[in-house]
Amino acid sequence: MKTDYFDLSGKVALVTGASRGLGYEMAMAFARHGADLIITSRKLEACEAVAQEVRALGRRALAYACHMGEWQQIEGLVDAAYAEFGKVDILVNNAGMSPLAPSSLETSEGLFDKIVGVNFRGPFRLTALVGPRMVAAGSGSIIMISSTGALRPSPAFAPYAAAKAALNSITTSFALEYGPSVRVNCISAGPFLTNISTAWGDPQHINDGAALKRAGRPEEIVSTALYLASDYSSYTSNALIKVDGGLAP
């Protein structure tokens, strides 16, 4: 009788933005459930530190520095992943950035392009490169990490909200393009107490308007990610799953 419903033994997972925050929690959870990992973020040293933790669990790991806003760097990441492991079974598009702007008028072209590049263009390109290879291999799970900001936009982060809304949209596009053998789903994450949350003010009042009346702990993203990565979500594709403490639409 199978006791680990989220068994990922023999699987290879590529997680972007995996050196900290939600990406780190998901990567380590995948490793604890048997997956080998490609750890990527902008800084190689940070990636290597997480890769060492993965190896300490008896799993293989590749650390690779990649800026998700840079089209050509993404191609190098994919080439390195397949050269090392020969496959990618699980892709998590987690890397993102959410800087605030004083107003829409004061949002510079450079800031706009950077936000859209990391939050939308990068995941689009990475999925476009990995998805067809998953189809050729006969299976795969792709997980987009979006934000409740896409569903509850604010003038303070309009480009970010729009980029994440675009991520929600391409979840459907890719699910239809790569199905039925590859599943594509999206987690709409609410506020989590990661390293970036220190700029949000008093953590006791973050997400007061949600049903659970608190922000999430980073490890609380894990069970949803494991479900979507595992074979136990075999009938789940093109889903937008809210993990936000119960925010109203």
C-alpha positions in Angstrom: 0.0 0.0 0.0 1.4 3.4 -1.0 2.0 5.6 2.0 3.5 8.7 0.4 0.8 10.1 -1.8 3.2 12.8 -3.0 6.0 10.4 -3.9 8.3 12.1 -6.5 10.9 9.4 -6.7 12.7 9.4 -10.1 11.3 12.8 -11.0 13.3 15.9 -11.9 12.0 19.3 -10.8 13.1 22.7 -12.1 12.1 25.5 -9.7 12.8 29.1 -10.5 13.4 31.6 -7.7 14.4 28.6 -5.6 17.1 30.1 -3.4 14.6 31.7 -0.9 11.0 32.2 0.0 8.3 30.0 -1.5 10.6 28.7 -4.2 13.0 27.3 -1.5 10.2 25.7 0.4 8.8 24.0 -2.7 12.2 22.8 -3.9 13.1 21.3 -0.5 9.7 19.6 -0.2 10.1 18.1 -3.6 13.6 16.8 -2.6 12.2 15.3 0.6 9.7 13.4 -1.4 12.3 12.0 -3.7 12.8 14.4 -6.6 16.1 15.6 -8.0 16.3 19.4 -8.5 17.5 22.1 -10.8 17.8 25.2 -8.5 17.9 28.5 -10.2 17.8 32.2 -9.3 19.9 35.2 -10.2 22.8 34.4 -7.9 24.8 31.2 -8.3 26.1 31.2 -4.7 22.6 31.2 -3.3 21.6 28.5 -5.7 24.5 26.4 -4.8 23.7 26.7 -1.0 20.3 25.3 -1.6 21.7 22.6 -4.0 23.9 21.5 -1.1 20.9 21.0 1.1 19.2 19.0 -1.5 22.3 16.8 -1.9 22.4 16.3 1.8 19.0 14.6 1.5 20.5 12.1 -1.0 19.1 13.7 -4.1 20.9 15.1 -7.1 20.9 18.8 -7.7 22.1 21.3 -10.3 22.6 25.0 -9.3 22.3 27.4 -12.2 22.2 31.2 -12.2 19.6 32.6 -14.5 17.8 36.0 -14.7 14.2 35.1 -15.7 13.8 38.4 -17.5 16.6 37.6 -19.9 15.4 35.5 -22.9 18.8 34.1 -23.9 19.7 33.1 -20.3 16.5 31.0 -20.2 17.7 29.0 -23.2 21.0 28.3 -21.4 19.1 27.1 -18.3 17.0 24.6 -20.2 20.1 23.3 -22.1 21.9 22.8 -18.8 19.0 21.1 -17.2 18.6 18.5 -20.0 22.3 18.0 -20.3 22.5 17.2 -16.6 19.3 15.1 -16.1 18.0 14.3 -19.6 14.5 15.4 -18.6 12.4 17.7 -16.6 9.2 16.2 -15.1 8.1 19.2 -13.0 8.5 22.9 -13.8 7.6 25.5 -11.2 7.6 29.1 -12.6 8.0 30.8 -9.2 10.5 33.6 -9.8 8.9 37.1 -9.5 9.3 40.6 -8.4 6.7 43.1 -7.1 8.2 46.6 -6.6 5.8 49.4 -5.9 5.5 52.6 -7.9 4.4 56.1 -6.7 1.8 56.2 -9.5 1.2 54.9 -13.0 2.6 58.1 -14.5 5.8 57.8 -12.5 6.3 54.1 -13.5 9.4 54.2 -15.8 9.7 52.2 -18.9 12.7 50.3 -17.4 10.7 49.4 -14.3 7.7 48.3 -16.4 9.8 46.1 -18.7 11.6 44.6 -15.7 8.4 43.6 -13.9 6.8 42.2 -17.0 10.0 40.4 -18.0 10.4 38.5 -14.8 6.8 37.9 -14.0 5.4 37.1 -17.4 7.9 37.0 -20.3 10.3 34.7 -18.5 7.7 32.1 -17.4 6.3 32.2 -20.9 9.6 31.5 -22.6 10.7 28.8 -20.1 7.4 27.0 -20.4 7.5 27.2 -24.2 11.0 25.6 -24.1 10.2 22.8 -21.6 6.6 22.0 -22.5 7.2 20.4 -25.9 9.9 18.2 -24.4 7.5 17.1 -21.7 5.0 16.3 -24.4 7.6 14.3 -26.3 8.4 12.4 -23.1 4.7 11.6 -22.5 4.1 13.4 -19.2 4.9 16.4 -17.1 3.5 18.9 -14.6 3.9 22.7 -15.0 3.0 25.0 -12.1 2.7 28.7 -12.4 3.0 30.7 -9.1 0.7 33.7 -9.5 -0.6 36.2 -7.0 -3.9 37.4 -5.6 -2.7 40.7 -6.9 -3.9 39.6 -10.3 -7.4 39.1 -8.9 -7.3 42.1 -6.6 -5.2 44.8 -8.5 -4.1 48.0 -6.9 -2.8 51.2 -8.4 0.4 50.7 -6.4 1.4 47.6 -8.3 -0.5 47.8 -11.6 2.2 46.4 -13.9 2.8 43.5 -11.4 -0.9 42.7 -11.2 -1.2 42.8 -15.0 1.8 40.5 -15.5 0.4 38.0 -13.0 -3.0 38.2 -14.7 -1.2 37.3 -17.9 0.4 34.4 -16.1 -3.1 33.2 -15.2 -4.1 33.5 -18.8 -1.3 31.5 -20.3 -2.0 28.7 -17.8 -5.1 28.0 -19.9 -3.2 28.5 -23.2 -0.4 26.1 -22.2 -2.8 23.5 -20.6 -4.7 23.3 -23.9 -1.5 23.3 -26.0 0.3 20.6 -24.1 -2.6 18.4 -22.9 -3.5 15.7 -22.5 -0.1 14.3 -21.5 1.2 17.5 -19.7 -0.8 19.2 -17.0 -0.5 23.0 -16.4 -1.9 24.6 -13.3 -1.6 27.9 -11.4 -1.3 28.7 -7.7 -2.7 32.1 -6.8 -0.6 32.9 -3.7 -1.7 35.4 -1.2 0.7 37.3 1.2 3.3 35.0 2.7 5.8 36.0 5.4 8.9 35.5 3.3 11.9 37.8 3.3 10.1 40.5 1.2 7.3 40.8 3.7 9.5 42.8 6.1 8.7 45.9 4.0 4.9 45.4 4.5 4.7 46.7 8.0 3.3 44.9 11.1 3.0 41.2 10.2 0.1 40.8 12.7 -2.1 42.9 10.5 -1.1 41.6 7.0 -4.1 40.0 5.4 -6.6 41.0 8.1 -9.4 41.0 5.5 -9.0 37.3 4.7 -11.1 34.6 6.4 -8.0 33.3 8.3 -7.0 36.9 9.2 -3.3 36.3 8.8 -0.5 36.0 6.3 0.8 32.6 5.3 3.9 30.9 6.5 6.2 30.0 3.6 5.8 26.2 4.3 2.1 26.5 3.8 2.5 26.6 0.1 4.0 23.2 0.0 1.1 20.8 0.2 -0.6 22.5 -2.8 2.6 22.4 -4.8 3.2 18.7 -4.0 -0.3 17.8 -5.0 0.0 19.5 -8.4 3.5 18.0 -8.9 2.5 14.5 -8.0 0.5 11.9 -9.9 -2.4 12.3 -7.5 -3.4 15.4 -9.4 -3.7 13.4 -12.6 -7.2 14.8 -13.4 -6.3 18.4 -12.5 -5.2 20.8 -15.3 -6.0 24.4 -16.2 -6.8 25.0 -12.5 -6.3 28.3 -10.6 -6.0 27.3 -6.9 -6.1 30.1 -4.4 -3.8 29.7 -1.4 -4.4 33.1 0.2 -6.0 32.6 3.6 -9.5 33.0 2.3 -9.5 36.4 0.6 -12.8 37.3 -0.9 -12.9 37.8 -4.7 
